[in-house]
């Protein structure tokens, strides 16, 4: 636990820190303006300036997801949820929820090449071809908060990154809770279809 003085805890204060990632850079010029961030984690996230946006759509409820929710890959934060809305398709009478996410490119350290290739080049479509998919996962059982989690699923049905506007669309998979709910629902439907009255008689 890191705590400032009692006075700072009660009245609030401003903390200064030079992140490790920028210590090898050039000194700031005279009269440079520095933004004041709400907390340390927000200040650290501001160092990842290069971003790439995409859209993911999930078939079930997105209750618990919010702008700012984490986008993770195997437990490591690589971005955030930017926005989402309820869309209606009149031709099919279907509702869908496109979720706009933002990858912080520099969080992905490539062994070779420029990290910008993760979004703007051929790397992301290739990862999708190899089985990279997004899922909704629960970040907290207490609050019900959701995150967008990416991982590799080599056995997933073939899919590709779609060139949609304003951002490309990445494929998704149902989460485990959706699969369990679907299985339970199918089992209950089978039970409801049984001729229980005739069996009892």
SULNOR-V943856 format. One record per pair of residues at least 24 apart in sequence whose ideal C-beta (glycine too) atoms are under 10 Angstrom apart, sorted by the first residue. I is the first residue (numbers start at 1). GAP is how many residues later the second one is. D is the distance in Angstrom with one decimal. If there is no record, write none. Layout:
<<I GAP D> <I GAP D>>
This chain:
<<2 38 9.3> <15 24 9.3> <15 25 7.1> <15 28 8.8> <16 27 10.0> <17 26 7.7> <17 27 9.0> <19 24 8.1> <19 25 6.5> <19 27 9.6> <19 28 6.0> <21 26 5.9> <21 27 9.3> <21 85 8.8> <22 25 6.8> <41 36 9.8> <42 26 9.9> <45 32 8.6> <45 34 9.8> <45 35 8.1> <45 59 7.4> <45 62 9.4> <47 57 9.1> <47 59 7.9> <47 60 9.9> <48 29 9.9> <48 30 9.3> <48 31 8.7> <48 54 9.8> <48 55 9.4> <48 56 3.7> <48 57 7.4> <48 58 5.0> <48 59 5.9> <49 55 8.5> <49 56 9.0> <49 57 7.6> <50 53 9.2> <50 54 7.4> <50 55 4.4> <50 56 5.6> <50 57 9.7> <50 64 9.9> <50 65 7.4> <50 66 6.3> <50 68 9.6> <50 69 8.3> <50 70 9.5> <51 28 7.5> <51 29 9.3> <51 31 9.3> <51 50 10.0> <51 51 5.0> <51 52 6.4> <51 53 5.8> <51 54 6.4> <51 55 9.1> <51 68 7.9> <52 27 8.4> <52 49 9.4> <52 50 7.3> <52 51 4.6> <52 52 8.6> <52 53 5.7> <52 56 9.9> <52 63 9.9> <52 64 8.0> <52 66 7.0> <52 67 2.7> <52 68 6.5> <52 72 7.8> <52 115 8.6> <52 116 9.2> <53 26 9.0> <53 29 6.7> <53 30 9.9> <53 47 6.1> <53 48 6.9> <53 49 5.1> <53 50 7.5> <53 66 8.3> <53 113 7.9> <53 114 4.6> <53 115 8.6> <54 25 9.2> <54 28 9.9> <54 45 9.4> <54 46 7.7> <54 47 5.8> <54 48 8.2> <54 49 7.1> <54 65 7.9> <54 70 7.9> <54 80 9.0> <54 107 7.8> <54 108 9.8> <54 110 9.3> <54 113 5.2> <54 114 5.4> <54 115 6.9> <54 116 5.1> <55 27 9.8> <55 29 9.1> <55 43 5.0> <55 44 6.7> <55 45 5.7> <55 46 7.4> <55 107 8.7> <55 109 6.5> <55 110 9.6> <55 111 8.5> <55 112 5.1> <55 113 7.1> <55 114 4.6> <55 115 7.1> <56 25 9.3> <56 28 9.3> <56 41 9.6> <56 42 7.8> <56 43 5.1> <56 44 8.5> <56 45 6.1> <56 77 9.2> <56 78 4.6> <56 79 9.2> <56 80 9.0> <56 92 6.3> <56 94 9.1> <56 111 10.0> <56 113 7.1> <56 114 5.3> <56 115 8.1> <56 116 5.2> <57 27 9.3> <57 30 9.0> <57 39 5.6> <57 40 6.5> <57 41 5.5> <57 42 6.8> <57 77 9.3> <57 112 7.0> <57 113 9.1> <57 114 9.1> <57 115 6.4> <58 26 9.5> <58 38 8.9> <58 39 6.7> <58 40 9.6> <58 41 7.0> <58 76 8.0> <58 77 8.1> <58 78 5.4> <58 88 9.4> <58 90 8.7> <58 114 5.6> <58 115 9.2> <58 116 7.9> <58 117 8.1> <58 120 8.5> <59 37 8.4> <59 38 9.1> <59 77 9.8> <59 113 7.9> <59 114 9.8> <59 115 6.5> <59 116 10.0> <59 119 7.3> <60 37 9.3> <60 76 7.3> <60 114 6.9> <60 115 7.6> <60 117 8.2> <60 118 4.9> <60 121 8.0> <60 122 9.3> <61 36 8.7> <61 75 8.7> <61 85 9.2> <61 116 9.8> <61 117 9.0> <62 24 9.5> <62 35 5.4> <62 37 6.8> <62 74 6.8> <62 84 6.9> <62 86 9.7> <63 73 9.9> <63 81 7.2> <63 83 7.8> <64 72 8.2> <64 74 7.3> <64 75 8.2> <64 76 8.7> <64 79 7.7> <64 80 4.4> <64 81 5.4> <64 82 3.9> <64 83 9.1> <65 32 8.9> <65 34 7.0> <65 71 6.9> <65 74 9.8> <65 79 9.9> <65 80 8.1> <65 81 4.4> <65 82 7.8> <65 83 7.6> <66 79 7.7> <66 80 8.3> <67 32 9.8> <67 33 9.1> <69 30 9.2> <69 32 9.1> <69 67 9.7> <69 70 7.6> <69 76 7.0> <69 77 6.4> <69 78 5.5> <69 79 7.0> <70 31 9.9> <70 67 9.8> <70 69 6.9> <70 75 9.0> <70 76 9.4> <70 77 4.5> <70 78 7.5> <70 79 8.6> <71 28 9.6> <71 30 5.0> <71 31 7.4> <71 32 6.9> <71 33 8.7> <71 36 9.8> <71 63 8.3> <71 76 7.0> <71 77 4.7> <71 78 7.9> <71 79 7.2> <72 62 10.0> <72 65 8.0> <72 67 8.9> <72 75 5.8> <72 76 7.3> <72 77 5.1> <72 78 6.9> <72 79 9.0> <73 30 9.2> <73 34 8.8> <73 35 7.9> <73 54 9.8> <73 59 8.5> <73 61 9.7> <73 75 9.8> <73 76 7.6> <73 77 4.5> <73 78 6.9> <73 79 9.2> <74 75 8.2> <74 76 7.8> <74 77 5.9> <74 78 8.5> <75 62 10.0> <75 74 8.2> <75 76 9.3> <76 31 7.5> <76 32 9.2> <76 74 9.8> <77 27 8.2> <77 30 7.1> <77 70 8.8> <78 24 9.6> <78 25 5.8> <78 26 6.2> <78 27 8.8> <78 28 9.8> <78 29 4.7> <78 30 6.2> <78 40 9.0> <78 70 9.9> <78 72 7.6> <79 24 4.3> <79 25 5.1> <79 26 8.9> <79 28 7.4> <79 29 9.6> <79 69 8.2> <79 71 9.3> <80 24 7.8> <80 67 9.5> <80 68 8.9> <81 65 9.0> <81 66 8.2> <81 67 6.2> <82 85 9.4> <98 66 8.9> <98 69 9.1> <98 71 7.8> <99 35 8.7> <99 37 9.0> <99 49 6.9> <99 73 9.1> <100 66 8.6> <100 67 6.4> <101 33 8.0> <101 47 5.7> <101 49 9.4> <101 66 8.7> <101 69 8.3> <102 65 9.3> <103 47 9.4> <119 49 9.2> <124 37 6.2> <124 44 8.0> <124 46 7.8> <125 35 6.7> <125 36 4.7> <125 37 10.0> <125 38 9.6> <125 43 8.5> <125 45 9.6> <126 35 9.4> <127 25 7.7> <127 34 8.9> <127 43 9.4> <128 28 9.7> <128 30 9.7> <128 31 6.4> <128 32 5.9> <128 33 4.8> <128 34 9.6> <128 40 9.6> <128 42 6.4> <128 43 6.3> <129 29 7.9> <129 30 8.2> <129 31 6.5> <129 32 8.5> <130 24 7.0> <130 26 9.6> <131 24 7.3> <131 25 5.1> <131 26 9.6> <131 27 9.2> <131 28 8.8> <131 40 9.5> <131 42 9.8> <132 24 8.7> <132 27 9.4> <132 29 9.4> <132 38 7.8> <132 39 8.2> <133 24 9.5> <133 26 7.5> <133 37 7.9> <133 38 5.5> <133 39 6.0> <133 40 4.5> <133 41 10.0> <134 36 5.9> <134 37 7.4> <134 38 4.6> <134 39 7.4> <134 41 9.9> <135 37 6.6> <135 38 5.3> <135 39 7.4> <135 40 4.7> <135 41 8.2> <135 42 9.9> <135 43 9.0> <136 36 8.1> <136 37 9.5> <136 38 8.6> <136 39 5.0> <136 40 9.9> <136 41 8.4> <136 42 8.1> <137 38 6.0> <137 39 8.3> <137 40 8.9> <138 37 8.2> <138 38 9.5> <138 39 7.4> <146 29 8.9> <148 24 8.8> <149 26 8.4>>
